[in-house]
Amino acid sequence: MIALRIAIILALTGVGIALLLSLLRRDRRYLRLAWQILKFSVVLLLIVGALIMMGRIVLFRVPL
C-alpha cells in the first residue's frame, strides 16, 4: 500500500510540474505529457485496485 501511495504522489507531482511548465513556456507538449501521466496513473490504479479486490475475494471465500 505504501508503494501505491508513493506512486500516486509521484504521478500528481509529475502532472503538476508538467502543467506549470506548460504555463511558463507556452509549449503544448507539456500538456500532452501531463495527460499521459494522468492516463497511465489511472490505469495503474484501476489494475492494482482490481488485483487487491480479487485477492480479498479469494482470501475470504468460504469453501463449500
PDB file of N, H, CA, C and O in Angstrom:
ATOM      1  N   MET A   1       0.818  -1.193   0.000  1.00  0.00           N
ATOM      2  CA  MET A   1       0.000   0.000   0.000  1.00  0.00           C
ATOM      3  C   MET A   1       0.867   1.264   0.000  1.00  0.00           C
ATOM      4  O   MET A   1       0.505   2.277  -0.600  1.00  0.00           O
ATOM      5  N   ILE A   2       2.009   1.191   0.677  1.00  0.00           N
ATOM      6  H   ILE A   2       2.304   0.369   1.164  1.00  0.00           H
ATOM      7  CA  ILE A   2       2.871   2.364   0.709  1.00  0.00           C
ATOM      8  C   ILE A   2       3.434   2.656  -0.679  1.00  0.00           C
ATOM      9  O   ILE A   2       3.612   3.816  -1.048  1.00  0.00           O
ATOM     10  N   ALA A   3       3.711   1.609  -1.444  1.00  0.00           N
ATOM     11  H   ALA A   3       3.566   0.666  -1.145  1.00  0.00           H
ATOM     12  CA  ALA A   3       4.210   1.806  -2.808  1.00  0.00           C
ATOM     13  C   ALA A   3       3.146   2.461  -3.679  1.00  0.00           C
ATOM     14  O   ALA A   3       3.466   3.280  -4.541  1.00  0.00           O
ATOM     15  N   LEU A   4       1.891   2.110  -3.461  1.00  0.00           N
ATOM     16  H   LEU A   4       1.631   1.445  -2.761  1.00  0.00           H
ATOM     17  CA  LEU A   4       0.804   2.719  -4.220  1.00  0.00           C
ATOM     18  C   LEU A   4       0.671   4.202  -3.884  1.00  0.00           C
ATOM     19  O   LEU A   4       0.449   5.030  -4.767  1.00  0.00           O
ATOM     20  N   ARG A   5       0.808   4.526  -2.611  1.00  0.00           N
ATOM     21  H   ARG A   5       0.988   3.854  -1.893  1.00  0.00           H
ATOM     22  CA  ARG A   5       0.743   5.941  -2.208  1.00  0.00           C
ATOM     23  C   ARG A   5       1.903   6.742  -2.791  1.00  0.00           C
ATOM     24  O   ARG A   5       1.717   7.874  -3.237  1.00  0.00           O
ATOM     25  N   ILE A   6       3.087   6.161  -2.787  1.00  0.00           N
ATOM     26  H   ILE A   6       3.238   5.241  -2.424  1.00  0.00           H
ATOM     27  CA  ILE A   6       4.240   6.846  -3.370  1.00  0.00           C
ATOM     28  C   ILE A   6       4.037   7.051  -4.866  1.00  0.00           C
ATOM     29  O   ILE A   6       4.376   8.110  -5.395  1.00  0.00           O
ATOM     30  N   ALA A   7       3.490   6.055  -5.552  1.00  0.00           N
ATOM     31  H   ALA A   7       3.215   5.195  -5.122  1.00  0.00           H
ATOM     32  CA  ALA A   7       3.231   6.180  -6.995  1.00  0.00           C
ATOM     33  C   ALA A   7       2.219   7.286  -7.271  1.00  0.00           C
ATOM     34  O   ALA A   7       2.368   8.033  -8.238  1.00  0.00           O
ATOM     35  N   ILE A   8       1.191   7.397  -6.429  1.00  0.00           N
ATOM     36  H   ILE A   8       1.071   6.790  -5.644  1.00  0.00           H
ATOM     37  CA  ILE A   8       0.192   8.446  -6.611  1.00  0.00           C
ATOM     38  C   ILE A   8       0.805   9.819  -6.391  1.00  0.00           C
ATOM     39  O   ILE A   8       0.540  10.751  -7.150  1.00  0.00           O
ATOM     40  N   ILE A   9       1.623   9.946  -5.354  1.00  0.00           N
ATOM     41  H   ILE A   9       1.839   9.189  -4.737  1.00  0.00           H
ATOM     42  CA  ILE A   9       2.270  11.224  -5.075  1.00  0.00           C
ATOM     43  C   ILE A   9       3.205  11.623  -6.211  1.00  0.00           C
ATOM     44  O   ILE A   9       3.225  12.783  -6.624  1.00  0.00           O
ATOM     45  N   LEU A  10       3.976  10.669  -6.714  1.00  0.00           N
ATOM     46  H   LEU A  10       3.960   9.727  -6.379  1.00  0.00           H
ATOM     47  CA  LEU A  10       4.876  10.964  -7.830  1.00  0.00           C
ATOM     48  C   LEU A  10       4.109  11.349  -9.096  1.00  0.00           C
ATOM     49  O   LEU A  10       4.516  12.256  -9.822  1.00  0.00           O
ATOM     50  N   ALA A  11       3.010  10.662  -9.354  1.00  0.00           N
ATOM     51  H   ALA A  11       2.679   9.925  -8.764  1.00  0.00           H
ATOM     52  CA  ALA A  11       2.212  10.976 -10.544  1.00  0.00           C
ATOM     53  C   ALA A  11       1.611  12.375 -10.435  1.00  0.00           C
ATOM     54  O   ALA A  11       1.649  13.140 -11.398  1.00  0.00           O
ATOM     55  N   LEU A  12       1.059  12.714  -9.276  1.00  0.00           N
ATOM     56  H   LEU A  12       1.028  12.092  -8.493  1.00  0.00           H
ATOM     57  CA  LEU A  12       0.480  14.041  -9.107  1.00  0.00           C
ATOM     58  C   LEU A  12       1.545  15.134  -9.175  1.00  0.00           C
ATOM     59  O   LEU A  12       1.294  16.219  -9.700  1.00  0.00           O
ATOM     60  N   THR A  13       2.718  14.850  -8.650  1.00  0.00           N
ATOM     61  H   THR A  13       2.922  13.969  -8.223  1.00  0.00           H
ATOM     62  CA  THR A  13       3.817  15.806  -8.751  1.00  0.00           C
ATOM     63  C   THR A  13       4.226  16.006 -10.207  1.00  0.00           C
ATOM     64  O   THR A  13       4.452  17.132 -10.650  1.00  0.00           O
ATOM     65  N   GLY A  14       4.320  14.904 -10.944  1.00  0.00           N
ATOM     66  H   GLY A  14       4.137  13.989 -10.584  1.00  0.00           H
ATOM     67  CA  GLY A  14       4.673  14.996 -12.362  1.00  0.00           C
ATOM     68  C   GLY A  14       3.654  15.771 -13.165  1.00  0.00           C
ATOM     69  O   GLY A  14       4.018  16.579 -14.018  1.00  0.00           O
ATOM     70  N   VAL A  15       2.377  15.535 -12.901  1.00  0.00           N
ATOM     71  H   VAL A  15       2.081  14.878 -12.207  1.00  0.00           H
ATOM     72  CA  VAL A  15       1.315  16.266 -13.596  1.00  0.00           C
ATOM     73  C   VAL A  15       1.395  17.753 -13.249  1.00  0.00           C
ATOM     74  O   VAL A  15       1.269  18.607 -14.126  1.00  0.00           O
ATOM     75  N   GLY A  16       1.603  18.054 -11.977  1.00  0.00           N
ATOM     76  H   GLY A  16       1.705  17.360 -11.264  1.00  0.00           H
ATOM     77  CA  GLY A  16       1.702  19.457 -11.554  1.00  0.00           C
ATOM     78  C   GLY A  16       2.878  20.169 -12.192  1.00  0.00           C
ATOM     79  O   GLY A  16       2.745  21.306 -12.645  1.00  0.00           O
ATOM     80  N   ILE A  17       4.017  19.519 -12.233  1.00  0.00           N
ATOM     81  H   ILE A  17       4.126  18.595 -11.865  1.00  0.00           H
ATOM     82  CA  ILE A  17       5.201  20.128 -12.850  1.00  0.00           C
ATOM     83  C   ILE A  17       4.985  20.322 -14.347  1.00  0.00           C
ATOM     84  O   ILE A  17       5.354  21.359 -14.897  1.00  0.00           O
ATOM     85  N   ALA A  18       4.392  19.335 -15.008  1.00  0.00           N
ATOM     86  H   ALA A  18       4.092  18.493 -14.562  1.00  0.00           H
ATOM     87  CA  ALA A  18       4.141  19.462 -16.451  1.00  0.00           C
ATOM     88  C   ALA A  18       3.165  20.597 -16.740  1.00  0.00           C
ATOM     89  O   ALA A  18       3.348  21.342 -17.703  1.00  0.00           O
ATOM     90  N   LEU A  19       2.121  20.733 -15.906  1.00  0.00           N
ATOM     91  H   LEU A  19       1.973  20.128 -15.124  1.00  0.00           H
ATOM     92  CA  LEU A  19       1.177  21.834 -16.104  1.00  0.00           C
ATOM     93  C   LEU A  19       1.842  23.182 -15.860  1.00  0.00           C
ATOM     94  O   LEU A  19       1.589  24.142 -16.588  1.00  0.00           O
ATOM     95  N   LEU A  20       2.681  23.256 -14.851  1.00  0.00           N
ATOM     96  H   LEU A  20       2.886  22.476 -14.260  1.00  0.00           H
ATOM     97  CA  LEU A  20       3.393  24.502 -14.568  1.00  0.00           C
ATOM     98  C   LEU A  20       4.329  24.862 -15.713  1.00  0.00           C
ATOM     99  O   LEU A  20       4.403  26.024 -16.115  1.00  0.00           O
ATOM    100  N   LEU A  21       5.040  23.880 -16.237  1.00  0.00           N
ATOM    101  H   LEU A  21       4.980  22.936 -15.910  1.00  0.00           H
ATOM    102  CA  LEU A  21       5.920  24.133 -17.375  1.00  0.00           C
ATOM    103  C   LEU A  21       5.141  24.560 -18.616  1.00  0.00           C
ATOM    104  O   LEU A  21       5.606  25.404 -19.382  1.00  0.00           O
ATOM    105  N   SER A  22       3.960  23.982 -18.816  1.00  0.00           N
ATOM    106  H   SER A  22       3.582  23.296 -18.194  1.00  0.00           H
ATOM    107  CA  SER A  22       3.165  24.377 -19.985  1.00  0.00           C
ATOM    108  C   SER A  22       2.698  25.821 -19.858  1.00  0.00           C
ATOM    109  O   SER A  22       2.586  26.529 -20.860  1.00  0.00           O
ATOM    110  N   LEU A  23       2.424  26.263 -18.631  1.00  0.00           N
ATOM    111  H   LEU A  23       2.515  25.689 -17.818  1.00  0.00           H
ATOM    112  CA  LEU A  23       2.028  27.662 -18.440  1.00  0.00           C
ATOM    113  C   LEU A  23       3.208  28.614 -18.607  1.00  0.00           C
ATOM    114  O   LEU A  23       3.063  29.696 -19.175  1.00  0.00           O
ATOM    115  N   LEU A  24       4.364  28.211 -18.117  1.00  0.00           N
ATOM    116  H   LEU A  24       4.482  27.332 -17.655  1.00  0.00           H
ATOM    117  CA  LEU A  24       5.528  29.092 -18.175  1.00  0.00           C
ATOM    118  C   LEU A  24       6.137  29.166 -19.569  1.00  0.00           C
ATOM    119  O   LEU A  24       6.545  30.244 -20.002  1.00  0.00           O
ATOM    120  N   ARG A  25       6.205  28.057 -20.271  1.00  0.00           N
ATOM    121  H   ARG A  25       5.873  27.181 -19.919  1.00  0.00           H
ATOM    122  CA  ARG A  25       6.880  28.013 -21.565  1.00  0.00           C
ATOM    123  C   ARG A  25       5.942  28.090 -22.763  1.00  0.00           C
ATOM    124  O   ARG A  25       6.393  28.229 -23.900  1.00  0.00           O
ATOM    125  N   ARG A  26       4.637  28.000 -22.510  1.00  0.00           N
ATOM    126  H   ARG A  26       4.271  27.887 -21.586  1.00  0.00           H
ATOM    127  CA  ARG A  26       3.635  28.047 -23.590  1.00  0.00           C
ATOM    128  C   ARG A  26       3.866  26.958 -24.640  1.00  0.00           C
ATOM    129  O   ARG A  26       3.704  27.184 -25.839  1.00  0.00           O
ATOM    130  N   ASP A  27       4.250  25.771 -24.159  1.00  0.00           N
ATOM    131  H   ASP A  27       4.382  25.588 -23.185  1.00  0.00           H
ATOM    132  CA  ASP A  27       4.519  24.648 -25.042  1.00  0.00           C
ATOM    133  C   ASP A  27       3.489  23.555 -24.780  1.00  0.00           C
ATOM    134  O   ASP A  27       3.313  23.125 -23.640  1.00  0.00           O
ATOM    135  N   ARG A  28       2.812  23.108 -25.828  1.00  0.00           N
ATOM    136  H   ARG A  28       2.955  23.458 -26.754  1.00  0.00           H
ATOM    137  CA  ARG A  28       1.721  22.150 -25.661  1.00  0.00           C
ATOM    138  C   ARG A  28       2.203  20.730 -25.370  1.00  0.00           C
ATOM    139  O   ARG A  28       1.417  19.889 -24.932  1.00  0.00           O
ATOM    140  N   ARG A  29       3.479  20.456 -25.607  1.00  0.00           N
ATOM    141  H   ARG A  29       4.117  21.139 -25.962  1.00  0.00           H
ATOM    142  CA  ARG A  29       3.953  19.094 -25.349  1.00  0.00           C
ATOM    143  C   ARG A  29       3.929  18.772 -23.859  1.00  0.00           C
ATOM    144  O   ARG A  29       3.819  17.603 -23.487  1.00  0.00           O
ATOM    145  N   TYR A  30       4.029  19.775 -23.009  1.00  0.00           N
ATOM    146  H   TYR A  30       4.118  20.724 -23.311  1.00  0.00           H
ATOM    147  CA  TYR A  30       3.935  19.536 -21.571  1.00  0.00           C
ATOM    148  C   TYR A  30       2.498  19.187 -21.166  1.00  0.00           C
ATOM    149  O   TYR A  30       2.288  18.406 -20.238  1.00  0.00           O
ATOM    150  N   LEU A  31       1.525  19.756 -21.852  1.00  0.00           N
ATOM    151  H   LEU A  31       1.696  20.390 -22.606  1.00  0.00           H
ATOM    152  CA  LEU A  31       0.137  19.368 -21.606  1.00  0.00           C
ATOM    153  C   LEU A  31      -0.100  17.918 -22.010  1.00  0.00           C
ATOM    154  O   LEU A  31      -0.800  17.176 -21.320  1.00  0.00           O
ATOM    155  N   ARG A  32       0.487  17.525 -23.127  1.00  0.00           N
ATOM    156  H   ARG A  32       1.056  18.127 -23.687  1.00  0.00           H
ATOM    157  CA  ARG A  32       0.376  16.135 -23.586  1.00  0.00           C
ATOM    158  C   ARG A  32       1.059  15.196 -22.593  1.00  0.00           C
ATOM    159  O   ARG A  32       0.551  14.109 -22.317  1.00  0.00           O
ATOM    160  N   LEU A  33       2.203  15.610 -22.059  1.00  0.00           N
ATOM    161  H   LEU A  33       2.615  16.493 -22.284  1.00  0.00           H
ATOM    162  CA  LEU A  33       2.894  14.806 -21.060  1.00  0.00           C
ATOM    163  C   LEU A  33       2.051  14.666 -19.793  1.00  0.00           C
ATOM    164  O   LEU A  33       1.959  13.576 -19.228  1.00  0.00           O
ATOM    165  N   ALA A  34       1.441  15.756 -19.344  1.00  0.00           N
ATOM    166  H   ALA A  34       1.516  16.641 -19.803  1.00  0.00           H
ATOM    167  CA  ALA A  34       0.589  15.707 -18.148  1.00  0.00           C
ATOM    168  C   ALA A  34      -0.593  14.774 -18.381  1.00  0.00           C
ATOM    169  O   ALA A  34      -0.965  14.017 -17.484  1.00  0.00           O
ATOM    170  N   TRP A  35      -1.181  14.816 -19.555  1.00  0.00           N
ATOM    171  H   TRP A  35      -0.879  15.431 -20.283  1.00  0.00           H
ATOM    172  CA  TRP A  35      -2.323  13.955 -19.866  1.00  0.00           C
ATOM    173  C   TRP A  35      -1.898  12.489 -19.883  1.00  0.00           C
ATOM    174  O   TRP A  35      -2.620  11.629 -19.378  1.00  0.00           O
ATOM    175  N   GLN A  36      -0.737  12.199 -20.456  1.00  0.00           N
ATOM    176  H   GLN A  36      -0.150  12.897 -20.866  1.00  0.00           H
ATOM    177  CA  GLN A  36      -0.255  10.816 -20.491  1.00  0.00           C
ATOM    178  C   GLN A  36       0.041  10.295 -19.093  1.00  0.00           C
ATOM    179  O   GLN A  36      -0.292   9.154 -18.775  1.00  0.00           O
ATOM    180  N   ILE A  37       0.658  11.110 -18.261  1.00  0.00           N
ATOM    181  H   ILE A  37       0.929  12.038 -18.519  1.00  0.00           H
ATOM    182  CA  ILE A  37       0.937  10.698 -16.888  1.00  0.00           C
ATOM    183  C   ILE A  37      -0.372  10.409 -16.163  1.00  0.00           C
ATOM    184  O   ILE A  37      -0.484   9.413 -15.449  1.00  0.00           O
ATOM    185  N   LEU A  38      -1.354  11.275 -16.345  1.00  0.00           N
ATOM    186  H   LEU A  38      -1.263  12.085 -16.925  1.00  0.00           H
ATOM    187  CA  LEU A  38      -2.642  11.098 -15.678  1.00  0.00           C
ATOM    188  C   LEU A  38      -3.342   9.820 -16.154  1.00  0.00           C
ATOM    189  O   LEU A  38      -3.869   9.063 -15.338  1.00  0.00           O
ATOM    190  N   LYS A  39      -3.349   9.577 -17.473  1.00  0.00           N
ATOM    191  H   LYS A  39      -2.921  10.192 -18.135  1.00  0.00           H
ATOM    192  CA  LYS A  39      -3.987   8.381 -18.016  1.00  0.00           C
ATOM    193  C   LYS A  39      -3.350   7.107 -17.482  1.00  0.00           C
ATOM    194  O   LYS A  39      -4.045   6.204 -17.016  1.00  0.00           O
ATOM    195  N   PHE A  40      -2.044   7.039 -17.550  1.00  0.00           N
ATOM    196  H   PHE A  40      -1.479   7.772 -17.929  1.00  0.00           H
ATOM    197  CA  PHE A  40      -1.364   5.819 -17.113  1.00  0.00           C
ATOM    198  C   PHE A  40      -1.474   5.631 -15.607  1.00  0.00           C
ATOM    199  O   PHE A  40      -1.493   4.495 -15.132  1.00  0.00           O
ATOM    200  N   SER A  41      -1.547   6.710 -14.853  1.00  0.00           N
ATOM    201  H   SER A  41      -1.532   7.632 -15.238  1.00  0.00           H
ATOM    202  CA  SER A  41      -1.719   6.602 -13.403  1.00  0.00           C
ATOM    203  C   SER A  41      -3.089   6.037 -13.062  1.00  0.00           C
ATOM    204  O   SER A  41      -3.216   5.197 -12.172  1.00  0.00           O
ATOM    205  N   VAL A  42      -4.108   6.494 -13.766  1.00  0.00           N
ATOM    206  H   VAL A  42      -4.005   7.177 -14.489  1.00  0.00           H
ATOM    207  CA  VAL A  42      -5.457   5.984 -13.518  1.00  0.00           C
ATOM    208  C   VAL A  42      -5.553   4.508 -13.903  1.00  0.00           C
ATOM    209  O   VAL A  42      -6.168   3.714 -13.191  1.00  0.00           O
ATOM    210  N   VAL A  43      -4.949   4.148 -15.021  1.00  0.00           N
ATOM    211  H   VAL A  43      -4.449   4.793 -15.600  1.00  0.00           H
ATOM    212  CA  VAL A  43      -4.966   2.741 -15.443  1.00  0.00           C
ATOM    213  C   VAL A  43      -4.236   1.875 -14.417  1.00  0.00           C
ATOM    214  O   VAL A  43      -4.717   0.802 -14.054  1.00  0.00           O
ATOM    215  N   LEU A  44      -3.080   2.338 -13.952  1.00  0.00           N
ATOM    216  H   LEU A  44      -2.689   3.209 -14.247  1.00  0.00           H
ATOM    217  CA  LEU A  44      -2.338   1.596 -12.940  1.00  0.00           C
ATOM    218  C   LEU A  44      -3.146   1.465 -11.653  1.00  0.00           C
ATOM    219  O   LEU A  44      -3.164   0.401 -11.035  1.00  0.00           O
ATOM    220  N   LEU A  45      -3.806   2.530 -11.254  1.00  0.00           N
ATOM    221  H   LEU A  45      -3.792   3.395 -11.756  1.00  0.00           H
ATOM    222  CA  LEU A  45      -4.624   2.497 -10.041  1.00  0.00           C
ATOM    223  C   LEU A  45      -5.779   1.505 -10.183  1.00  0.00           C
ATOM    224  O   LEU A  45      -6.080   0.771  -9.242  1.00  0.00           O
ATOM    225  N   LEU A  46      -6.424   1.476 -11.344  1.00  0.00           N
ATOM    226  H   LEU A  46      -6.179   2.073 -12.108  1.00  0.00           H
ATOM    227  CA  LEU A  46      -7.513   0.526 -11.568  1.00  0.00           C
ATOM    228  C   LEU A  46      -7.024  -0.920 -11.570  1.00  0.00           C
ATOM    229  O   LEU A  46      -7.685  -1.802 -11.022  1.00  0.00           O
ATOM    230  N   ILE A  47      -5.873  -1.162 -12.181  1.00  0.00           N
ATOM    231  H   ILE A  47      -5.336  -0.445 -12.626  1.00  0.00           H
ATOM    232  CA  ILE A  47      -5.329  -2.523 -12.209  1.00  0.00           C
ATOM    233  C   ILE A  47      -4.962  -2.981 -10.807  1.00  0.00           C
ATOM    234  O   ILE A  47      -5.304  -4.095 -10.411  1.00  0.00           O
ATOM    235  N   VAL A  48      -4.273  -2.139 -10.056  1.00  0.00           N
ATOM    236  H   VAL A  48      -3.995  -1.234 -10.378  1.00  0.00           H
ATOM    237  CA  VAL A  48      -3.876  -2.522  -8.699  1.00  0.00           C
ATOM    238  C   VAL A  48      -5.109  -2.696  -7.817  1.00  0.00           C
ATOM    239  O   VAL A  48      -5.156  -3.620  -7.005  1.00  0.00           O
ATOM    240  N   GLY A  49      -6.102  -1.830  -7.960  1.00  0.00           N
ATOM    241  H   GLY A  49      -6.063  -1.079  -8.619  1.00  0.00           H
ATOM    242  CA  GLY A  49      -7.335  -1.970  -7.190  1.00  0.00           C
ATOM    243  C   GLY A  49      -8.064  -3.263  -7.508  1.00  0.00           C
ATOM    244  O   GLY A  49      -8.584  -3.924  -6.609  1.00  0.00           O
ATOM    245  N   ALA A  50      -8.104  -3.627  -8.784  1.00  0.00           N
ATOM    246  H   ALA A  50      -7.681  -3.090  -9.514  1.00  0.00           H
ATOM    247  CA  ALA A  50      -8.753  -4.879  -9.174  1.00  0.00           C
ATOM    248  C   ALA A  50      -8.000  -6.085  -8.611  1.00  0.00           C
ATOM    249  O   ALA A  50      -8.621  -7.052  -8.169  1.00  0.00           O
ATOM    250  N   LEU A  51      -6.673  -6.032  -8.625  1.00  0.00           N
ATOM    251  H   LEU A  51      -6.168  -5.247  -8.984  1.00  0.00           H
ATOM    252  CA  LEU A  51      -5.892  -7.138  -8.065  1.00  0.00           C
ATOM    253  C   LEU A  51      -6.099  -7.260  -6.562  1.00  0.00           C
ATOM    254  O   LEU A  51      -6.185  -8.369  -6.036  1.00  0.00           O
ATOM    255  N   ILE A  52      -6.180  -6.144  -5.877  1.00  0.00           N
ATOM    256  H   ILE A  52      -6.111  -5.243  -6.304  1.00  0.00           H
ATOM    257  CA  ILE A  52      -6.424  -6.182  -4.426  1.00  0.00           C
ATOM    258  C   ILE A  52      -7.809  -6.754  -4.149  1.00  0.00           C
ATOM    259  O   ILE A  52      -7.971  -7.573  -3.244  1.00  0.00           O
ATOM    260  N   MET A  53      -8.809  -6.333  -4.919  1.00  0.00           N
ATOM    261  H   MET A  53      -8.678  -5.668  -5.654  1.00  0.00           H
ATOM    262  CA  MET A  53     -10.163  -6.865  -4.721  1.00  0.00           C
ATOM    263  C   MET A  53     -10.215  -8.366  -5.004  1.00  0.00           C
ATOM    264  O   MET A  53     -10.859  -9.113  -4.267  1.00  0.00           O
ATOM    265  N   MET A  54      -9.544  -8.811  -6.065  1.00  0.00           N
ATOM    266  H   MET A  54      -9.021  -8.205  -6.664  1.00  0.00           H
ATOM    267  CA  MET A  54      -9.535 -10.233  -6.381  1.00  0.00           C
ATOM    268  C   MET A  54      -8.839 -11.024  -5.279  1.00  0.00           C
ATOM    269  O   MET A  54      -9.275 -12.124  -4.940  1.00  0.00           O
ATOM    270  N   GLY A  55      -7.784 -10.486  -4.726  1.00  0.00           N
ATOM    271  H   GLY A  55      -7.430  -9.592  -5.001  1.00  0.00           H
ATOM    272  CA  GLY A  55      -7.094 -11.161  -3.637  1.00  0.00           C
ATOM    273  C   GLY A  55      -7.962 -11.274  -2.401  1.00  0.00           C
ATOM    274  O   GLY A  55      -7.934 -12.297  -1.718  1.00  0.00           O
ATOM    275  N   ARG A  56      -8.726 -10.248  -2.107  1.00  0.00           N
ATOM    276  H   ARG A  56      -8.748  -9.417  -2.663  1.00  0.00           H
ATOM    277  CA  ARG A  56      -9.611 -10.301  -0.948  1.00  0.00           C
ATOM    278  C   ARG A  56     -10.750 -11.295  -1.165  1.00  0.00           C
ATOM    279  O   ARG A  56     -11.167 -11.979  -0.230  1.00  0.00           O
ATOM    280  N   ILE A  57     -11.249 -11.375  -2.387  1.00  0.00           N
ATOM    281  H   ILE A  57     -10.910 -10.819  -3.147  1.00  0.00           H
ATOM    282  CA  ILE A  57     -12.311 -12.329  -2.686  1.00  0.00           C
ATOM    283  C   ILE A  57     -11.793 -13.751  -2.519  1.00  0.00           C
ATOM    284  O   ILE A  57     -12.483 -14.604  -1.960  1.00  0.00           O
ATOM    285  N   VAL A  58     -10.585 -14.008  -3.000  1.00  0.00           N
ATOM    286  H   VAL A  58     -10.024 -13.315  -3.453  1.00  0.00           H
ATOM    287  CA  VAL A  58     -10.013 -15.342  -2.885  1.00  0.00           C
ATOM    288  C   VAL A  58      -9.719 -15.682  -1.429  1.00  0.00           C
ATOM    289  O   VAL A  58      -9.938 -16.820  -1.013  1.00  0.00           O
ATOM    290  N   LEU A  59      -9.232 -14.728  -0.649  1.00  0.00           N
ATOM    291  H   LEU A  59      -9.055 -13.804  -0.988  1.00  0.00           H
ATOM    292  CA  LEU A  59      -8.898 -14.995   0.755  1.00  0.00           C
ATOM    293  C   LEU A  59     -10.136 -15.236   1.618  1.00  0.00           C
ATOM    294  O   LEU A  59     -10.117 -16.074   2.520  1.00  0.00           O
ATOM    295  N   PHE A  60     -11.203 -14.502   1.340  1.00  0.00           N
ATOM    296  H   PHE A  60     -11.218 -13.821   0.608  1.00  0.00           H
ATOM    297  CA  PHE A  60     -12.389 -14.596   2.183  1.00  0.00           C
ATOM    298  C   PHE A  60     -13.469 -15.496   1.612  1.00  0.00           C
ATOM    299  O   PHE A  60     -14.609 -15.478   2.077  1.00  0.00           O
ATOM    300  N   ARG A  61     -13.116 -16.278   0.610  1.00  0.00           N
ATOM    301  H   ARG A  61     -12.190 -16.292   0.232  1.00  0.00           H
ATOM    302  CA  ARG A  61     -14.088 -17.179   0.007  1.00  0.00           C
ATOM    303  C   ARG A  61     -14.329 -18.349   0.945  1.00  0.00           C
ATOM    304  O   ARG A  61     -13.392 -18.963   1.455  1.00  0.00           O
ATOM    305  N   VAL A  62     -15.576 -18.638   1.158  1.00  0.00           N
ATOM    306  H   VAL A  62     -16.337 -18.139   0.744  1.00  0.00           H
ATOM    307  CA  VAL A  62     -15.946 -19.733   2.058  1.00  0.00           C
ATOM    308  C   VAL A  62     -15.947 -21.028   1.253  1.00  0.00           C
ATOM    309  O   VAL A  62     -16.636 -21.123   0.237  1.00  0.00           O
ATOM    310  N   PRO A  63     -15.187 -22.021   1.691  1.00  0.00           N
ATOM    311  CA  PRO A  63     -15.173 -23.295   0.956  1.00  0.00           C
ATOM    312  C   PRO A  63     -16.527 -24.006   1.087  1.00  0.00           C
ATOM    313  O   PRO A  63     -17.171 -23.939   2.134  1.00  0.00           O
ATOM    314  N   LEU A  64     -16.939 -24.668   0.044  1.00  0.00           N
ATOM    315  H   LEU A  64     -16.416 -24.723  -0.806  1.00  0.00           H
ATOM    316  CA  LEU A  64     -18.223 -25.372   0.044  1.00  0.00           C
ATOM    317  C   LEU A  64     -18.141 -26.752   0.603  1.00  0.00           C
ATOM    318  O   LEU A  64     -19.150 -27.455   0.662  1.00  0.00           O
TER     319      LEU A  64
END
